[in-house]
């Protein structure tokens, strides 16, 4: 069976005040603008092998416009498009993009827009951006958080298992783990991957009336010390920490969450396992095992259940819950010692 997807390449976000968001990512996060046009502002991390990993465009509210993935070959791109359309979803082809070529764009059954491409322009820094490491696209940044690269995106969907199964069956994502409630057989979180990482795509349960929402996207830093320094720098610069630093049980990554000026949630993470097992069977976690916070030494703030665009309903759903478990479902980690 042909391997269709290689990795997450970039995310496109909308923001009501593009320039405020761009300043934040430049000054607080430490990524830099590489290009501007009438479609948006393009930013890159120092370790991005391609031109950019984040695009911010004008929009009435914070949202995920699209997530873009590079395929494993030109043939894989055509095969992926064929499988998507065989599954009953119709997409479209385009080839007028900054930094990459022919692409297939579709909106999946849960409302998330995904773009697939193969041809891409690689980046090599010159002058002040040249690195003495031949394999690095650019010299290491010393500015702000300075993430090395984009890591993953976590979306929200009305049926976590249904979402995971569709993307696994159609595009070959490996399902790596699930979180199921303690007292009800309801899946509130799943992680999927296109490669050896624990995940480059996550999905949380959503009861809102708005399809295609996103919970957060994440950057990668090399070490836990880099992550702790990121927390220190953000606080010194007036950016509140929403959650963390701590470590997830699922994936085993150290994490830190904060918000940009549009209120979009951003994660910085590091660590985590590498898994090369082709027939991996996903484990099912319970919140009490520390699926979210493995140390189980603090509660997750209710704000973490918010997804984007905003909605009056929480990300998790109360429908079909056993009596007395409503609060647990909205936030399974709201009790001290429940990870």
C-alpha positions in Angstrom: 0.0 0.0 0.0 1.4 3.4 -1.0 2.2 5.8 1.9 0.2 8.9 1.1 1.2 11.6 3.5 4.6 12.6 4.8 4.1 15.4 7.3 2.3 18.6 8.3 3.7 21.5 6.4 1.8 24.6 7.4 -1.4 26.0 8.8 -3.4 28.9 7.6 -5.2 30.9 10.3 -7.6 33.9 10.2 -7.5 36.8 12.6 -9.5 40.0 13.0 -6.3 42.1 13.4 -3.7 40.5 11.2 -1.0 43.0 12.1 -1.4 42.5 15.8 -1.1 38.8 15.4 1.9 39.1 13.1 3.6 41.4 15.7 2.9 38.8 18.4 4.4 35.9 16.5 7.4 38.0 15.5 8.1 39.6 18.9 6.8 37.0 21.4 7.1 33.7 19.6 10.2 34.5 17.5 9.1 33.4 14.1 9.7 35.9 11.2 7.8 37.2 8.2 9.1 35.8 4.9 6.5 37.0 2.5 3.3 39.1 2.2 0.7 39.1 -0.5 -3.0 39.6 -0.9 -3.7 36.1 0.5 -2.0 36.7 3.9 1.3 37.1 5.8 3.7 34.1 5.7 5.9 33.3 8.7 8.7 30.8 9.2 10.5 29.1 12.1 14.3 29.0 11.9 14.1 25.2 11.4 11.5 25.1 8.7 12.8 23.3 5.6 10.3 25.0 3.4 9.6 28.7 3.0 7.0 29.0 5.8 4.9 27.1 8.3 2.2 29.7 9.3 0.0 32.0 7.2 -2.3 34.6 8.8 -5.1 36.1 6.8 -7.8 38.6 7.4 -11.0 37.1 9.0 -13.8 38.2 11.3 -12.8 35.7 14.0 -9.9 33.4 14.9 -10.2 30.1 12.9 -8.3 27.4 11.1 -8.7 28.2 7.4 -6.8 25.1 6.3 -4.0 22.7 7.3 -1.5 21.7 4.6 0.3 18.4 4.3 3.0 17.3 2.0 2.5 13.9 0.4 5.2 11.2 0.0 5.4 11.6 -3.8 3.7 13.1 -6.8 2.0 9.8 -7.3 0.8 9.8 -3.7 -0.8 13.2 -4.3 -2.9 11.9 -7.2 -3.7 8.7 -5.3 -4.8 10.7 -2.2 -7.1 12.8 -4.3 -8.6 9.7 -5.9 -9.3 8.1 -2.5 -10.8 11.2 -1.1 -13.3 11.4 -4.0 -14.0 7.7 -3.8 -15.0 8.4 -0.2 -17.6 10.8 -1.4 -15.8 14.1 -0.9 -15.1 16.4 -3.8 -12.1 18.7 -3.8 -10.4 21.0 -6.2 -6.9 21.5 -7.8 -4.9 24.7 -7.8 -1.3 25.7 -8.6 -0.9 29.4 -7.8 0.8 29.4 -4.4 3.7 31.0 -2.7 6.4 28.4 -1.9 4.7 25.2 -3.3 3.1 23.9 -6.4 0.1 21.9 -7.5 -2.3 21.2 -4.6 -5.5 19.4 -3.9 -7.9 21.0 -1.4 -10.9 19.4 0.2 -13.2 19.8 3.2 -13.5 16.6 5.2 -16.7 15.2 6.6 -16.3 17.1 9.9 -15.8 20.5 8.2 -12.0 20.8 8.3 -10.3 22.0 5.1 -7.1 20.1 4.3 -4.6 20.9 1.5 -2.3 18.3 0.0 0.7 19.0 -2.2 4.1 17.5 -3.4 6.1 20.1 -5.2 7.7 22.6 -2.8 10.4 25.2 -2.6 13.0 24.4 0.0 14.5 27.2 2.0 18.2 27.9 2.5 19.2 30.9 4.6 21.8 33.3 3.2 23.9 36.1 4.8 22.9 36.6 8.4 20.5 33.6 8.2 23.1 31.1 7.0 23.9 28.2 9.4 27.3 26.5 9.9 25.3 23.3 10.1 24.8 22.1 6.5 21.6 20.3 7.3 19.9 23.3 8.9 17.9 25.6 6.6 18.7 28.6 8.7 20.9 29.5 11.7 19.3 29.0 15.1 17.3 32.0 16.4 18.1 33.5 19.8 14.9 35.5 19.8 11.9 35.0 22.1 10.5 31.4 22.2 12.3 30.6 18.9 10.6 27.3 18.0 12.5 25.1 15.6 9.4 24.1 13.6 5.7 23.5 13.4 4.7 20.3 15.2 1.0 19.5 15.1 -2.6 20.8 14.9 -5.5 19.6 17.1 -9.0 20.1 15.8 -12.5 19.6 17.2 -15.1 17.2 15.9 -18.6 15.9 16.9 -17.4 12.3 16.7 -13.8 11.7 17.7 -13.7 8.0 16.6 -15.6 8.8 13.4 -13.1 11.5 12.6 -10.1 9.3 13.4 -11.4 6.4 11.4 -12.2 8.5 8.3 -8.7 10.0 8.1 -7.1 6.6 8.9 -9.1 4.7 6.2 -8.9 7.3 3.5 -5.5 9.0 4.0 -3.6 6.4 6.0 -3.1 8.3 9.3 -2.1 5.9 12.0 -4.3 6.1 15.1 -2.0 6.2 18.1 -4.1 6.6 21.3 -7.5 7.6 22.6 -8.8 9.1 25.9 -12.1 7.7 27.1 -14.0 9.0 30.2 -13.8 7.2 33.5 -17.5 6.5 33.9 -18.9 6.6 30.4 -17.7 5.0 27.2 -17.2 8.3 25.4 -14.1 9.1 23.5 -13.0 12.7 24.2 -9.6 12.8 22.5 -7.6 10.9 19.8 -4.2 11.4 18.3 -3.1 10.4 14.8 0.2 10.6 12.9 1.6 10.4 9.4 5.1 9.5 10.5 7.0 8.3 13.6 5.8 11.1 15.9 3.2 10.3 18.5 0.9 12.7 16.6 0.8 15.5 14.1 -3.0 15.6 14.1 -5.2 15.5 17.3 -9.0 15.7 17.6 -11.1 16.6 20.7 -14.8 16.1 21.2 -17.0 19.1 20.2 -20.7 19.7 20.7 -20.9 23.1 19.1 -23.0 23.9 16.1 -20.0 25.0 14.1 -18.1 22.3 12.1 -14.4 22.6 11.3 -13.2 24.1 14.5 -9.7 24.0 15.9 -8.5 23.7 19.5 -4.8 24.7 19.0 -1.7 24.4 16.9 1.7 23.6 18.2 5.4 24.5 17.7 8.4 22.3 18.6 11.4 23.3 20.6 14.5 21.1 21.0 14.6 20.6 24.8 12.6 20.9 28.0 15.0 23.6 29.0 14.0 25.5 25.9 10.3 25.1 26.8 10.9 26.3 30.4 12.8 29.3 29.0 9.9 30.0 26.7 7.5 30.1 29.6 9.9 32.5 31.4 10.2 34.8 28.3 6.5 34.9 27.7 5.7 35.9 31.2 8.4 38.5 31.3 6.9 40.0 28.1 3.4 40.1 29.5 1.9 37.0 27.8 -0.2 34.9 30.2 0.4 31.1 30.4 -2.9 29.3 29.9 -1.7 25.8 31.0 1.6 24.2 31.8 4.5 23.7 31.7 3.8 20.0 32.4 3.9 16.7 30.5 1.1 14.8 28.6 0.7 11.1 29.3 -0.5 10.6 25.7 2.5 11.2 23.5 4.8 12.0 26.4 5.5 15.5 25.3 6.3 18.4 27.6 3.8 21.2 26.9 3.0 24.9 27.4 -0.1 26.7 26.2 -0.8 30.4 25.7 -3.0 32.6 23.4 -2.2 35.0 20.6 -4.0 38.4 20.3 -6.8 36.9 18.3 -7.3 34.5 21.3 -6.1 31.5 19.1 -4.4 28.9 21.4 -0.8 28.1 20.7 1.2 25.2 22.2 4.9 24.9 22.5 6.1 21.3 23.1 9.1 19.0 23.1 10.1 15.5 23.9 7.7 12.6 23.2 8.2 9.1 21.9 9.0 7.9 18.3 7.0 5.0 17.1 7.9 3.0 13.9 5.5 0.1 14.5 3.5 -0.4 11.2 0.7 -2.4 12.9 0.5 -0.3 16.1 -2.7 -0.9 18.2 -3.8 2.3 19.8 -4.0 2.3 23.6 -7.1 3.6 25.4 -6.3 6.0 28.3 -8.5 7.2 31.1 -8.1 10.7 32.5 -7.1 9.3 35.9 -4.0 7.7 34.3 -2.7 11.2 33.4 -3.6 11.2 29.7 -3.4 15.0 29.7 -1.2 15.8 32.7 0.8 12.8 33.6 2.0 14.3 36.8 -1.6 14.8 38.0 -0.5 17.7 40.1 -2.9 20.4 38.9 -6.2 21.0 37.2 -6.7 21.9 33.6 -8.4 25.4 33.3 -11.9 25.4 31.8 -10.6 27.8 29.2 -8.7 24.9 27.6 -12.1 23.4 26.4 -12.7 26.5 24.2 -12.1 26.0 20.4 -12.1 28.3 17.5 -14.1 30.0 16.0 -15.8 30.6 19.4 -19.2 29.1 20.2 -21.4 29.2 23.2 -21.1 25.5 23.6 -17.9 24.0 25.1 -15.6 21.9 23.0 -16.6 18.7 24.8 -20.2 17.5 24.7 -22.8 16.8 27.4 -25.1 14.8 25.1 -25.6 11.2 26.0 -23.7 11.3 29.2 -24.5 9.2 32.2 -26.2 11.3 34.9 -23.6 13.1 37.1 -20.8 13.0 34.5 -21.6 16.2 32.7 -18.9 18.2 34.2 -16.4 15.4 33.8 -17.1 15.3 30.1 -16.7 19.1 29.6 -13.4 19.0 31.4 -12.2 15.6 32.5 -9.2 17.2 34.1 -10.9 19.8 36.3 -10.2 17.9 39.6 -6.8 18.1 41.3 -4.9 14.9 40.8 -6.9 14.0 37.7 -4.5 14.1 34.8 
